[in-house]
Amino acid sequence: MNSAHERVLRYFRDKHLPLTQQCVSEMFHNLAYHMAEKFQGDGIDGAEVTVGLRKLLEAKDCFVRVSLML
C-alpha cells in the first residue's frame, strides 16, 4: 500500500473512541481500507486516491461529531 495512503488511513482508527462513535467511525474505516486496497497498483493515480481518502476522513469526522449530539 502507498505510504501516503497509510498516513491517511491511520486516522481511521477508532478504538480510542466511545462505543457510539466507534460504530459510526467503523463504517468509514471499512470503506477507507476497501478503497485503498481496490485502487492500488500500476496505472492508478495514487494522488487521487489520497485526496479521496482525505475527503472521506473529513466526512467521518463530521459524522462522529454529529453522533456526539445523540
DOLUM-7669 format. One line per field, with one value per residue: residue number from 1; residue in three letters; y, x, z of N, C-alpha, C in turn. Coordinates in Angstrom, 3 decimals. Layout:
REM residues N
n: NUM;...
res: ala;...
n_y: Y;...
n_x: X;...
n_z: Z;...
ca_y: Y;...
ca_x: X;...
ca_z: Z;...
c_y: Y;...
c_x: X;...
c_z: Z;...
***
This chain:
REM residues 70
n: 1;2;3;4;5;6;7;8;9;10;11;12;13;14;15;16;17;18;19;20;21;22;23;24;25;26;27;28;29;30;31;32;33;34;35;36;37;38;39;40;41;42;43;44;45;46;47;48;49;50;51;52;53;54;55;56;57;58;59;60;61;62;63;64;65;66;67;68;69;70
res: met;asn;ser;ala;his;glu;arg;val;leu;arg;tyr;phe;arg;asp;lys;his;leu;pro;leu;thr;gln;gln;cys;val;ser;glu;met;phe;his;asn;leu;ala;tyr;his;met;ala;glu;lys;phe;gln;gly;asp;gly;ile;asp;gly;ala;glu;val;thr;val;gly;leu;arg;lys;leu;leu;glu;ala;lys;asp;cys;phe;val;arg;val;ser;leu;met;leu
n_y: -1.183;2.259;4.680;7.255;6.812;5.159;6.967;8.566;6.674;5.904;7.656;6.701;4.888;3.740;2.786;4.240;5.789;6.451;3.892;4.488;6.362;4.837;2.996;4.585;5.522;3.148;2.304;4.102;3.546;0.898;1.319;3.085;1.501;-0.507;0.934;1.931;-0.425;-1.432;0.473;0.426;-0.019;-0.542;2.046;3.413;6.481;7.518;9.892;10.891;8.944;9.327;11.921;11.351;9.663;11.493;13.233;11.487;11.057;13.597;13.582;11.457;12.561;14.621;13.170;11.672;13.731;14.652;12.427;12.730;14.334;12.807
n_x: 0.852;0.470;2.576;1.643;-1.069;-1.216;-0.510;-2.793;-4.768;-4.272;-5.680;-8.206;-8.479;-10.222;-10.496;-10.039;-12.209;-15.435;-17.996;-20.377;-19.464;-17.514;-19.037;-20.075;-17.725;-16.556;-17.783;-16.745;-14.036;-13.913;-14.723;-12.713;-10.353;-11.079;-11.322;-8.698;-7.284;-8.511;-7.909;-5.094;-1.865;-0.370;-0.765;-2.697;-3.691;-2.140;-2.215;-4.798;-6.249;-5.323;-6.307;-9.047;-9.277;-8.653;-10.837;-12.879;-12.132;-12.647;-15.448;-16.012;-15.143;-17.022;-19.458;-18.909;-18.730;-21.398;-22.634;-22.020;-23.960;-26.167
n_z: 0.000;-0.679;0.831;1.384;1.453;3.674;5.674;5.800;6.343;8.979;10.557;10.581;12.528;15.408;18.002;20.284;20.669;22.226;22.432;20.937;19.055;17.869;16.427;14.392;13.186;12.346;9.964;8.089;8.369;7.384;4.710;3.826;3.977;2.195;-0.240;-0.518;-0.871;-3.167;-5.155;-5.814;-7.244;-10.517;-12.892;-11.510;-10.204;-7.543;-6.095;-6.432;-5.095;-2.506;-1.996;-2.140;0.090;2.104;1.927;2.595;5.207;6.273;6.082;7.804;10.252;10.543;10.824;13.115;14.969;14.870;15.959;18.610;19.566;19.956
ca_y: 0.000;3.527;5.274;8.403;6.250;4.683;8.130;8.996;5.574;5.803;8.485;5.990;4.031;4.257;2.087;5.218;6.494;5.767;2.886;5.100;6.970;3.744;2.415;5.495;5.559;1.846;2.256;4.862;2.768;-0.216;1.854;3.651;0.416;-1.164;1.774;1.985;-1.702;-1.574;1.401;0.454;-0.753;0.132;2.800;4.104;7.759;7.475;11.196;10.987;8.055;10.012;13.007;10.712;9.212;12.683;13.725;10.522;11.350;14.783;13.155;10.664;13.485;15.307;12.264;11.338;14.881;14.636;11.350;13.213;15.042;11.838
ca_x: 0.000;1.169;2.858;0.746;-2.362;-1.074;-0.514;-4.187;-5.540;-4.088;-6.689;-9.476;-8.510;-11.320;-10.620;-9.933;-13.485;-16.528;-18.650;-21.311;-18.691;-16.845;-19.993;-20.136;-16.408;-16.224;-18.243;-15.773;-12.805;-14.029;-14.753;-11.398;-9.418;-11.532;-10.974;-7.239;-6.843;-9.052;-7.265;-3.641;-1.214;0.095;-1.740;-3.637;-3.159;-2.113;-2.565;-6.264;-6.710;-5.014;-7.286;-10.325;-9.222;-8.727;-12.213;-13.641;-11.777;-13.417;-16.837;-16.050;-15.048;-18.316;-20.477;-18.568;-19.150;-22.864;-23.040;-21.853;-25.191;-27.251
ca_z: 0.000;-0.810;2.146;1.581;1.853;5.046;6.570;5.973;6.923;10.439;11.221;10.604;13.725;16.231;19.293;21.356;20.755;22.920;21.603;19.985;17.983;17.161;15.480;13.248;12.567;11.770;8.570;7.299;8.439;6.447;3.347;3.511;3.695;0.969;-1.386;-0.635;-1.431;-4.521;-6.082;-5.715;-8.318;-11.727;-13.660;-10.626;-9.725;-6.082;-5.524;-6.396;-4.029;-1.249;-1.841;-1.827;1.482;2.972;1.916;3.380;6.598;6.653;6.271;9.041;11.378;10.670;11.339;14.501;15.786;14.950;16.874;19.983;19.937;20.171
c_y: 1.242;4.156;6.504;7.924;5.791;5.831;8.640;7.920;5.473;6.620;7.853;5.001;4.614;3.614;3.044;5.956;5.741;4.884;3.480;5.690;5.910;3.139;3.278;5.438;4.263;1.738;2.964;4.132;1.655;0.254;2.380;2.553;-0.332;-0.361;1.835;0.696;-1.858;-0.740;1.533;-0.322;0.115;0.857;3.560;5.380;7.785;8.785;11.348;10.109;8.718;11.138;12.431;10.239;10.393;13.222;12.784;10.721;12.574;14.414;12.353;11.575;14.208;14.400;11.804;12.488;14.933;13.570;11.735;13.898;14.086;11.530
c_x: 0.894;1.384;1.991;-0.634;-2.318;-1.104;-1.930;-4.983;-5.388;-5.137;-8.074;-9.543;-9.523;-11.440;-10.545;-11.261;-14.477;-17.299;-19.595;-20.563;-17.909;-17.764;-20.102;-18.818;-16.071;-16.637;-17.247;-14.429;-12.833;-14.001;-13.380;-10.397;-9.793;-11.104;-9.459;-6.701;-7.282;-8.276;-5.773;-3.068;-0.854;-1.048;-2.759;-2.965;-3.253;-2.511;-4.077;-6.843;-6.474;-6.001;-8.655;-10.373;-9.307;-10.147;-13.130;-13.370;-12.535;-14.872;-16.974;-16.029;-16.376;-19.365;-20.177;-18.978;-20.666;-23.319;-22.853;-23.121;-26.344;-27.435
c_z: 0.000;0.576;2.422;2.021;3.300;6.044;6.806;6.699;8.439;11.199;11.216;11.769;14.694;17.609;20.486;21.590;21.631;21.931;20.561;18.799;17.192;16.100;14.223;12.480;11.838;10.302;7.656;7.254;7.396;4.997;2.937;3.163;2.418;-0.259;-1.590;-1.249;-2.875;-5.537;-5.812;-6.899;-9.503;-12.422;-12.823;-10.128;-8.200;-5.433;-5.419;-5.299;-2.677;-0.990;-1.484;-0.387;2.446;3.049;2.694;4.868;7.105;6.932;7.565;10.259;11.614;11.310;12.768;15.415;15.931;15.948;18.334;20.485;20.230;21.632
***
